[in-house]
C-alpha cells in the first residue's frame, strides 16, 4: 500500500510539472503578427536559463528613452548559433525586429535571425 501511494504521488507530481513546462513555453503573450523594429543600446545581456534576455534602452522620437525587456531563446539553442555569455555587452548598439508584448508594455521576443549591430554588421560571424 505504501509503495502504491508513493507511485501515485510521483505520478501526480509529474502531471503537475508537465502543465507548468507547457505553459512556460507558450509565446501567446507576444504579437507575432505585428513585429516591430527597435534600435537601441544594450543595458544588460542576461545569458541565463531558461531564456536569454536583452535589456535594451530605446530612444523615442521625442528624445525620451524607454527600457525594453526582450526575451530570446535558451542558451543551449543560442550556443548552436554561435552566441555566448560574452556576445553582447553594455553599450553595444543593436537593431532588432521583435514580436512585441500584446499588453503594450515595453517588451517582446527576438531571435538570432532578426538582430544585428546598428551599423548592419552581424552579431555572430559564422565561418
Order of alpha helices (4+ residues) and beta strands (2+ residues): alpha-beta-beta-beta-alpha-beta-beta-beta
